[in-house]
Amino acid sequence: MKKLQVSSRKSPVTLFAKSKKCIGPVVAIALLIVVAVSSVIGFQSWFGAFQSNIQTKSETSSSNYITIDLNYAENSGTSMKIYYSNPSSIYIPVNEIKINSIVCTIIGSDTLVENSITEIEVTGCSVSSRENAKIVLITPKGIYEEDVYIK
């Protein structure tokens, strides 16, 4: 008589029982991937909003920035003529001019014309020609200070 050989193949019930043991790690890895992806998406949206906010603030502050350049100043005897260039696209009123901490009286125009060089004539604060002076221009847009050689 022949002996029956026992198959080395495992029954489907045994395979299913072992596969249940694999489900736990697979689910854990899937959850980790979901959490990582959602974290990355959340960070990207937060960073995009933050960057947009910073860029808007930067654009606003830079649009309020105005450059005024003192081209030169000359002593014409009884008064001084100061030449400012205003490259901005707005008129800028001048509130006060000080030369070496002395407040000057503005004669004539007290407005810096847009996109041009403006001559402002002042008295009461004379400085000798061929001398350095500290000139301070006070406007509603800011205070501009520069050391200049008087011609």
Secondary structure, DSSP 4 states (H G I P E B T S, - for coil): -PPPPPPSSPPHHHHHHHHHHHHHHHHHHHHHHHHHHHHHHHHHHHHHHHHHHHHHHHHHHHHT----EEEEEEE-SSSEEEEEEE-SSS-EE--EEEETTEEPEEES--EEPTTEEEEEEEES----SSEEEEEEEEETTEEEEEEEEE-
